[in-house]
């Protein structure tokens, strides 16, 4: 299958009577990938892979039968597969999840941050653990097979190999473990591939390895912890020395020291035990149960007496309460005939009852919180190469506290969004904003704002919303 012919002539055809070839997504002479739809126009988009019929593609088709029975949230779903004829060419095809982006598209533009590397490793480890326990090896773990589907990290699932079976399409690629050149598929080969992918994602470079020198690959010193140690333990030429999936997880999240393991609490239990052992030897504690009875009796008597006194007081004062509540203010006004004093006493009432101050009267305490204003905005300058990795919109929300001088005193994430890279530059941008603080009682007061960043390929939009003053 020639890629140019496929792109130029096959777009617009319908595969198996149900999958239209809407757009050419890429491929090679051995394989072509198209955009398609699962159930007709306007339905969910998917990727359709076409391979010319051959013994190798027939093996792939048999593998898809088994792989379609697997289900894991971090494995790309296989929706359909089969044989078809396109313009007189016999092919096999596979319909699977459409990737919004590939790790191989991001790495040439920028390296991953530590947070992004952790977000990548967690789902990959989960998928590998599931595959290995199900009896499969991914066998092709590399950046082009790490997908972002619906904001989730997923591994491709169209080339899985059963453990112990040979891999027919192995290539001379550093992502492939050295033992795969002569041996069958082994779960430990996926660990090697993961180590290479991790180094590549964090440095934009493959690790340096001279296989003839009988030495381990060189892990760059710029890789932060714990990823450098993870890479070293994955990139062991001997499979038996490599880290396991559970070992990588333990390096990602070191076990916490138990809080209860302290030396001081160990002293009281022996003392309590020895005291209990001495109780039968002493006759005095046998009389101690009477003491609580005496104390309880005295408390009961005191409560009864208190209730009776309270009842008598309540009975004596109850008839006076209505008269006091309604007649006390008139008697007070009669005893103080001075008109200015009466006006002074009644002045607070309109401020409490009135829903708003009189027109023309300025009260800073009644001003709405929208009195605060933005004086200086900082819009991140995203490199075009990084913007090209965006599919749709990347949303990040930053909560900032603003002091009475209008400067940002603190900034934190309200919503990080799917990308640690864009979250980080949004946080750095938010710290540079300047505000006019709101006024209260004639004074500037602190406030809080929520800055909504929306990163798109065409630029960055930021919407500020004052949340508190």
Backbone torsions as a table, in degrees:
resi	resn	phi	psi	omega
1	UNK	NA	121.5	179.4
2	UNK	-88.7	129.3	-174.2
3	UNK	-63.0	-38.2	-178.9
4	UNK	-66.4	-42.4	178.9
5	UNK	-62.3	-43.7	-179.4
6	UNK	-61.4	-45.4	-177.5
7	UNK	-69.3	-37.2	-174.6
8	UNK	-83.5	-30.4	-170.4
9	UNK	-115.5	-21.5	-171.3
10	UNK	-98.9	-16.7	175.0
11	UNK	-61.9	131.5	-177.5
12	UNK	105.9	-18.9	176.9
13	UNK	-79.3	163.3	-178.4
14	UNK	-115.8	126.2	-177.8
15	UNK	-90.3	128.5	176.0
16	UNK	58.3	23.7	177.7
17	UNK	72.8	9.1	-175.4
18	UNK	-144.5	-14.6	-175.9
19	UNK	-120.1	101.3	179.6
20	UNK	-73.8	139.7	174.6
21	UNK	-85.7	100.1	-171.9
22	UNK	-87.7	-33.7	-174.9
23	UNK	-159.8	143.6	176.4
24	UNK	-81.8	122.8	-178.1
25	UNK	-100.7	-18.2	179.2
26	UNK	138.5	176.3	179.2
27	UNK	151.7	-156.7	-177.5
28	UNK	-148.4	-170.7	178.9
29	UNK	-67.6	-20.7	-177.8
30	UNK	-97.4	-10.1	-173.8
31	UNK	-163.2	142.8	175.6
32	UNK	-131.6	142.6	-178.8
33	UNK	-121.6	132.8	-177.1
34	UNK	-125.6	156.2	169.0
35	UNK	-83.7	134.6	178.4
36	UNK	-141.9	-177.5	177.5
37	UNK	-127.5	147.2	-174.8
38	UNK	-75.2	-42.5	-172.9
39	UNK	-135.2	47.2	177.5
40	UNK	92.4	-174.6	-174.3
41	UNK	-62.8	139.1	176.5
42	UNK	79.6	4.4	-178.5
43	UNK	-96.8	-169.2	-175.8
44	UNK	-65.8	133.3	177.0
45	UNK	-76.7	150.6	179.7
46	UNK	-149.2	172.5	177.7
47	UNK	-108.2	135.2	178.0
48	UNK	-117.6	122.3	-179.5
49	UNK	-105.5	128.8	178.9
50	UNK	-113.3	131.9	176.0
51	UNK	-128.5	137.2	176.2
52	UNK	-66.1	145.9	-178.9
53	UNK	-63.1	133.0	179.4
54	UNK	-165.9	167.5	176.0
55	UNK	-57.0	-37.9	-179.9
56	UNK	-67.1	-42.9	-179.9
57	UNK	-68.9	-31.5	175.9
58	UNK	-65.8	-36.9	174.9
59	UNK	-63.8	-40.0	177.7
60	UNK	-61.8	-42.1	-180.0
61	UNK	-61.0	-40.9	177.7
62	UNK	-65.1	-36.7	177.6
63	UNK	-67.1	-33.5	178.8
64	UNK	-66.3	-32.2	177.9
65	UNK	-59.5	-44.4	179.6
66	UNK	-74.2	-41.6	-176.7
67	UNK	-66.2	-29.2	-178.8
68	UNK	-66.2	-17.7	179.1
69	UNK	-84.4	-10.8	178.5
70	UNK	-83.6	147.1	179.5
71	UNK	-145.5	119.2	178.0
72	UNK	-151.8	140.7	-176.6
73	UNK	-61.7	-17.8	-179.2
74	UNK	-113.9	24.9	169.5
75	UNK	-118.0	135.7	176.9
76	UNK	-61.8	134.1	-178.0
77	UNK	-78.0	140.1	172.3
78	UNK	-97.4	114.3	-176.2
79	UNK	-88.3	-36.7	-178.7
80	UNK	-165.1	160.3	177.6
81	UNK	-159.7	164.4	178.2
82	UNK	165.0	-167.0	177.3
83	UNK	-106.8	151.1	-179.4
84	UNK	-153.7	168.7	176.7
85	UNK	-125.5	125.6	-178.6
86	UNK	-124.1	113.7	179.3
87	UNK	51.2	42.1	177.9
88	UNK	82.9	3.1	-179.9
89	UNK	-105.8	126.4	178.4
90	UNK	-80.2	127.8	-176.2
91	UNK	-138.8	163.9	165.6
92	UNK	-112.4	151.7	-177.0
93	UNK	-138.9	156.6	179.0
94	UNK	-137.8	132.4	175.7
95	UNK	-111.3	121.8	-176.6
96	UNK	-139.8	-179.5	-179.9
97	UNK	-56.3	141.4	175.8
98	UNK	-87.7	124.0	179.3
99	UNK	-80.5	130.7	175.0
100	UNK	-72.1	-33.8	173.7
101	UNK	-160.4	162.9	179.5
102	UNK	-116.2	150.1	175.6
103	UNK	-60.1	-32.7	179.4
104	UNK	-66.7	-19.6	176.1
105	UNK	-83.3	-26.4	-177.3
106	UNK	-83.2	-42.2	-173.1
107	UNK	-57.5	-42.3	179.3
108	UNK	-63.0	-23.8	-178.9
109	UNK	-86.9	-38.7	-177.9
110	UNK	-164.2	157.8	174.3
111	UNK	-85.4	158.4	177.3
112	UNK	-76.2	149.2	171.8
113	UNK	-80.4	171.3	178.0
114	UNK	-60.2	-42.4	179.4
115	UNK	-63.3	-40.6	179.7
116	UNK	-67.8	-36.9	177.7
117	UNK	-63.3	-40.0	177.7
118	UNK	-66.0	-42.0	178.5
119	UNK	-64.4	-28.7	177.6
120	UNK	-77.0	-41.5	-174.0
121	UNK	-68.2	-41.2	-175.3
122	UNK	-55.6	-53.6	179.5
123	UNK	-68.6	-33.4	178.4
124	UNK	-64.5	-44.0	178.8
125	UNK	-62.2	-39.8	179.0
126	UNK	-63.1	-43.0	179.9
127	UNK	-67.1	-42.9	179.2
128	UNK	-63.9	-41.5	178.8
129	UNK	-60.3	-42.1	178.4
130	UNK	-64.1	-45.7	-178.7
131	UNK	-62.8	-46.4	-177.4
132	UNK	-63.6	-39.3	178.3
133	UNK	-70.2	-25.7	177.9
134	UNK	-84.4	-4.0	177.1
135	UNK	94.0	23.6	-178.1
136	UNK	-126.9	157.6	172.8
137	UNK	-119.8	138.7	178.1
138	UNK	-66.0	-46.0	171.4
139	UNK	70.7	-6.7	179.6
140	UNK	-140.0	37.1	-177.5
141	UNK	-74.9	113.6	177.0
142	UNK	-161.8	169.5	-173.6
143	UNK	-55.4	-33.7	-179.0
144	UNK	-70.4	-14.2	179.2
145	UNK	-109.9	12.2	171.7
146	UNK	-103.4	111.9	-169.6
147	UNK	-108.9	152.6	168.1
148	UNK	-110.2	112.4	-178.6
149	UNK	-125.1	116.5	-179.8
150	UNK	53.9	43.7	178.6
151	UNK	65.6	15.5	175.7
152	UNK	-114.2	146.7	173.8
153	UNK	-81.7	128.1	177.3
154	UNK	-137.1	150.1	174.3
155	UNK	-95.0	145.6	174.7
156	UNK	-62.2	154.7	-176.9
157	UNK	-132.9	17.4	-174.8
158	UNK	-93.7	0.3	-178.0
159	UNK	-138.0	33.7	179.9
160	UNK	-69.3	151.8	-179.3
161	UNK	-129.8	135.5	177.4
162	UNK	-66.7	142.6	-179.8
163	UNK	-58.2	132.0	179.3
164	UNK	91.6	-9.7	179.7
165	UNK	-90.8	151.1	177.5
166	UNK	-71.6	156.4	177.7
167	UNK	-106.5	116.1	-171.1
168	UNK	-78.6	-29.5	-173.2
169	UNK	-108.5	33.3	179.8
170	UNK	-68.6	138.7	-178.4
171	UNK	-121.0	166.2	178.7
172	UNK	-81.7	79.6	-174.9
173	UNK	-131.8	135.1	-178.2
174	UNK	-61.0	-24.0	177.0
175	UNK	-64.6	-23.4	179.6
176	UNK	-87.4	130.0	-179.2
177	UNK	-60.2	146.5	-175.5
178	UNK	-60.8	-30.7	-176.3
179	UNK	-73.2	-15.6	-178.8
180	UNK	-70.5	-17.3	179.7
181	UNK	-64.7	-28.0	-176.7
182	UNK	-127.8	-11.3	-174.6
183	UNK	-119.2	173.2	-178.9
184	UNK	-78.3	175.2	179.6
185	UNK	-65.0	133.0	-177.0
186	UNK	-137.6	136.1	179.1
187	UNK	-54.8	-28.6	-178.5
188	UNK	-69.3	-20.8	176.6
189	UNK	-69.8	-29.5	175.5
190	UNK	-66.4	-32.0	178.9
191	UNK	-66.3	-41.9	175.6
192	UNK	-59.3	-48.2	-178.8
193	UNK	-60.7	-37.3	178.5
194	UNK	-65.0	-39.9	178.1
195	UNK	-62.2	-43.3	178.3
196	UNK	-63.9	-44.0	-179.1
197	UNK	-63.7	-38.8	-179.8
198	UNK	-64.6	-46.4	178.2
199	UNK	-61.4	-43.7	-178.7
200	UNK	-63.9	-39.4	-178.4
201	UNK	-69.3	-32.9	-176.7
202	UNK	-88.5	-19.0	-175.2
203	UNK	-125.3	-9.6	-173.9
204	UNK	65.0	15.9	179.5
205	UNK	-136.1	148.0	172.7
206	UNK	-74.2	149.6	174.9
207	UNK	-63.8	150.6	180.0
208	UNK	-88.0	127.1	-179.1
209	UNK	-147.1	127.1	174.5
210	UNK	-106.5	99.3	-175.7
211	UNK	-62.1	-30.8	-178.2
212	UNK	-74.3	-18.7	-176.5
213	UNK	-84.0	-1.2	-179.7
214	UNK	53.8	47.3	-179.9
215	UNK	-132.8	163.3	179.0
216	UNK	-76.2	153.5	173.9
217	UNK	-60.7	150.5	-178.8
218	UNK	-86.8	121.0	176.2
219	UNK	-94.8	120.6	-177.3
220	UNK	-56.8	142.0	-179.9
221	UNK	-70.5	-12.4	-179.4
222	UNK	-77.5	-11.7	-178.9
223	UNK	-74.0	127.1	-177.2
224	UNK	-76.2	164.9	174.0
225	UNK	-75.1	148.3	1.1
226	UNK	-91.8	10.3	-171.5
227	UNK	-69.5	-30.9	178.7
228	UNK	-63.7	-44.0	179.6
229	UNK	-68.0	-37.8	177.2
230	UNK	-61.4	-45.4	-179.6
231	UNK	-62.4	-43.0	-179.6
232	UNK	-62.1	-41.2	-178.4
233	UNK	-75.2	-23.3	174.8
234	UNK	-78.1	-36.5	-172.4
235	UNK	-92.6	52.5	173.0
236	UNK	-96.5	124.0	-178.6
237	UNK	-57.2	-35.0	178.0
238	UNK	-84.7	121.0	-175.9
239	UNK	-56.3	-36.5	-176.3
240	UNK	-68.9	-15.5	179.9
241	UNK	-93.9	-4.1	-177.1
242	UNK	-76.5	155.9	176.3
243	UNK	-68.4	159.7	175.6
244	UNK	-103.4	173.3	177.5
245	UNK	-60.3	-45.2	179.2
246	UNK	-66.4	-33.8	177.5
247	UNK	-66.1	-38.2	177.2
248	UNK	-65.4	-40.4	178.1
249	UNK	-62.1	-39.1	180.0
250	UNK	-68.4	-30.6	175.8
251	UNK	-72.5	-33.8	177.3
252	UNK	-69.3	-38.4	-178.1
253	UNK	-130.7	86.2	179.6
254	UNK	-57.9	142.7	-179.6
255	UNK	-63.4	137.8	179.2
256	UNK	-77.8	144.9	176.0
257	UNK	-68.8	133.2	-179.5
258	UNK	-62.8	131.5	-178.0
259	UNK	-68.3	-33.8	-174.6
260	UNK	-74.1	-14.0	-176.5
261	UNK	-80.9	80.4	178.6
262	UNK	-125.6	160.0	-177.4
263	UNK	-83.9	-30.1	-174.1
264	UNK	-69.4	-41.4	-178.5
265	UNK	-67.4	-12.3	-177.5
266	UNK	-73.2	-15.6	-176.0
267	UNK	-76.8	-47.3	-175.0
268	UNK	-59.1	-40.6	-176.7
269	UNK	-57.4	-44.7	177.7
270	UNK	-61.2	-37.7	-179.4
271	UNK	-65.0	-41.8	179.7
272	UNK	-65.0	-37.4	179.9
273	UNK	-65.4	-42.0	-179.6
274	UNK	-67.5	-34.7	179.1
275	UNK	-66.8	-40.4	178.8
276	UNK	-64.6	-33.5	-180.0
277	UNK	-72.2	-19.2	-179.7
278	UNK	-91.2	-10.4	-176.2
279	UNK	-58.8	-44.7	-178.9
280	UNK	-63.2	-21.5	-177.1
281	UNK	-82.1	-13.7	-175.3
282	UNK	-115.4	126.5	-179.5
283	UNK	-77.7	-18.0	-173.2
284	UNK	-62.6	-44.5	-178.0
285	UNK	-60.8	-18.1	-179.1
286	UNK	-66.2	-25.3	-179.4
287	UNK	-89.0	-8.8	-175.0
288	UNK	-65.7	-29.6	-179.1
289	UNK	-62.0	-21.1	179.3
290	UNK	-72.0	-27.3	-176.9
291	UNK	-61.7	-45.2	176.8
292	UNK	-60.2	-33.4	179.3
293	UNK	-65.5	-42.4	179.7
294	UNK	-63.6	-45.6	-179.8
295	UNK	-62.5	-41.7	179.2
296	UNK	-63.8	-39.5	178.9
297	UNK	-63.4	-45.1	-179.8
298	UNK	-62.6	-40.4	178.6
299	UNK	-64.1	-38.7	179.4
300	UNK	-63.9	-42.5	178.6
301	UNK	-62.2	-44.6	-179.4
302	UNK	-61.9	-38.0	179.9
303	UNK	-66.5	-42.9	-179.4
304	UNK	-62.1	-44.9	-179.7
305	UNK	-63.2	-41.9	-179.6
306	UNK	-63.4	-40.8	179.2
307	UNK	-64.3	-38.5	179.8
308	UNK	-66.6	-43.5	178.6
309	UNK	-62.0	-44.2	-179.2
310	UNK	-63.6	-38.9	179.9
311	UNK	-63.9	-40.8	179.4
312	UNK	-65.5	-42.3	179.4
313	UNK	-63.6	-41.5	-178.8
314	UNK	-65.2	-36.5	179.8
315	UNK	-68.0	-38.0	-177.1
316	UNK	-72.6	-31.4	-174.9
317	UNK	-98.2	-14.9	-175.0
318	UNK	-57.6	-45.8	-178.3
319	UNK	-64.8	-19.5	-176.8
320	UNK	-84.3	-17.6	-172.4
321	UNK	-64.8	-45.1	178.6
322	UNK	-63.1	-41.4	-179.2
323	UNK	-64.1	-41.1	-179.7
324	UNK	-66.1	-42.3	-176.1
325	UNK	-66.0	-34.3	-172.6
326	UNK	-102.7	-21.7	-173.2
327	UNK	-106.4	-15.4	-177.8
328	UNK	-62.2	-45.4	-179.9
329	UNK	-60.4	-42.9	178.7
330	UNK	-61.4	-41.1	-179.5
331	UNK	-63.7	-34.7	179.8
332	UNK	-68.3	-37.7	179.1
333	UNK	-69.3	-36.0	179.3
334	UNK	-65.7	-35.2	-178.0
335	UNK	-78.5	-12.2	-179.0
336	UNK	-128.5	85.4	-175.7
337	UNK	-77.1	-10.0	-175.1
338	UNK	-63.4	121.9	-176.3
339	UNK	-66.5	-40.8	-179.5
340	UNK	-60.2	-38.9	-178.5
341	UNK	-66.6	-36.0	178.4
342	UNK	-64.8	-40.5	177.9
343	UNK	-65.1	-37.6	179.2
344	UNK	-65.3	-39.3	-179.4
345	UNK	-69.2	-29.5	-177.3
346	UNK	-90.9	-4.0	-175.6
347	UNK	-64.1	-39.5	-178.2
348	UNK	-65.7	-23.1	-174.1
349	UNK	-59.3	-46.9	-179.9
350	UNK	-61.0	-33.6	-179.4
351	UNK	-67.7	-32.4	-178.3
352	UNK	-79.4	-38.5	-173.5
353	UNK	-86.0	-38.1	-172.3
354	UNK	-66.1	135.7	180.0
355	UNK	-72.3	-19.3	-179.2
356	UNK	-154.4	153.5	179.2
357	UNK	-68.5	156.9	178.6
358	UNK	-59.8	153.7	-179.5
359	UNK	-60.7	138.1	178.9
360	UNK	86.0	-5.9	179.5
361	UNK	-99.9	125.6	-176.9
362	UNK	-95.4	118.3	174.5
363	UNK	-124.3	108.4	-176.9
364	UNK	-63.7	-32.3	-177.0
365	UNK	-68.9	-18.8	-179.5
366	UNK	-98.8	2.6	179.7
367	UNK	-69.8	143.1	179.0
368	UNK	-69.0	158.7	-177.7
369	UNK	-66.5	-14.1	179.3
370	UNK	-73.7	-1.0	177.4
371	UNK	-61.6	-25.3	176.4
372	UNK	-67.8	147.2	-177.7
373	UNK	-135.7	157.3	174.7
374	UNK	-89.0	125.6	178.0
375	UNK	-96.3	-45.1	-177.1
376	UNK	-133.6	124.0	176.4
377	UNK	-99.8	149.3	172.2
378	UNK	-123.0	113.7	178.8
379	UNK	-102.0	121.7	-177.3
380	UNK	-59.3	140.2	175.4
381	UNK	-96.6	93.7	-175.5
382	UNK	-84.1	127.2	176.1
383	UNK	-57.7	143.6	-177.5
384	UNK	-60.0	-33.6	-179.9
385	UNK	-63.9	-36.8	177.1
386	UNK	-73.2	-37.3	178.6
387	UNK	-63.0	-31.5	-178.7
388	UNK	-67.0	-17.1	179.0
389	UNK	-83.1	-6.7	-177.0
390	UNK	-83.4	132.6	172.7
391	UNK	-119.8	107.9	-175.9
392	UNK	89.8	-125.8	-177.4
393	UNK	-133.0	135.0	172.6
394	UNK	-105.3	115.7	-176.5
395	UNK	-104.2	134.1	177.1
396	UNK	-136.5	136.0	177.1
397	UNK	-119.9	129.3	-179.4
398	UNK	-117.2	129.0	175.3
399	UNK	-97.0	123.7	-178.6
400	UNK	-119.9	141.0	171.3
401	UNK	-100.7	131.1	-176.2
402	UNK	-114.5	130.0	-179.8
403	UNK	-80.0	178.2	-176.4
404	UNK	-66.1	-15.9	176.9
405	UNK	-88.1	-6.1	178.3
406	UNK	94.4	2.3	-179.8
407	UNK	-93.9	151.6	178.3
408	UNK	-75.0	118.8	-179.8
409	UNK	-91.4	-27.1	177.2
410	UNK	-157.6	153.0	179.1
411	UNK	-143.1	138.2	179.5
412	UNK	-148.2	162.7	-178.5
413	UNK	-75.9	132.1	165.7
414	UNK	-96.4	-39.3	173.2
415	UNK	-142.7	121.5	-178.0
416	UNK	-77.6	-35.7	-174.5
417	UNK	83.2	-179.3	-173.6
418	UNK	-80.0	-13.1	-174.0
419	UNK	-120.5	120.3	177.1
420	UNK	-66.8	-29.2	179.9
421	UNK	-63.9	-51.8	-179.2
422	UNK	-71.0	-30.0	175.2
423	UNK	-63.4	-40.3	-178.4
424	UNK	-66.8	-44.2	-178.0
425	UNK	-72.0	-26.5	174.3
426	UNK	-68.0	-40.7	179.1
427	UNK	-65.3	-41.8	177.9
428	UNK	-63.5	-38.2	178.8
429	UNK	-66.7	-43.0	-175.9
430	UNK	-61.1	-32.3	-179.0
431	UNK	-67.9	-15.6	-175.8
432	UNK	-96.6	-3.5	-178.7
433	UNK	-71.4	151.9	176.0
434	UNK	-125.0	144.2	-175.3
435	UNK	-132.1	155.7	165.9
436	UNK	-94.2	113.3	-173.7
437	UNK	-69.3	154.0	176.0
438	UNK	-69.0	161.7	-179.2
439	UNK	-107.6	141.0	174.7
440	UNK	-142.9	122.4	-176.5
441	UNK	55.5	36.9	178.1
442	UNK	78.1	8.2	-178.3
443	UNK	-123.8	149.3	174.1
444	UNK	-74.2	135.9	-178.1
445	UNK	-125.0	156.2	176.8
446	UNK	-64.6	161.7	-179.3
447	UNK	-150.7	168.4	174.9
448	UNK	-125.7	141.7	179.6
449	UNK	-129.6	153.4	172.9
450	UNK	-116.4	120.1	-178.8
451	UNK	-104.8	115.3	-179.8
452	UNK	-96.3	111.2	178.1
453	UNK	-96.5	133.9	174.6
454	UNK	-126.6	109.4	-179.3
455	UNK	-93.4	126.6	174.9
456	UNK	-132.1	168.0	178.7
457	UNK	-61.6	-31.4	-177.8
458	UNK	-84.5	-5.8	-179.7
459	UNK	149.8	-168.3	-175.9
460	UNK	-125.5	131.9	174.1
461	UNK	-115.3	139.4	178.5
462	UNK	-129.4	127.9	178.1
463	UNK	-114.1	114.6	178.9
464	UNK	-90.7	137.2	177.4
465	UNK	-133.4	122.1	177.4
466	UNK	-77.4	126.7	-176.0
467	UNK	-107.0	-22.1	-177.9
468	UNK	-159.2	149.4	172.0
469	UNK	-133.4	NA	NA
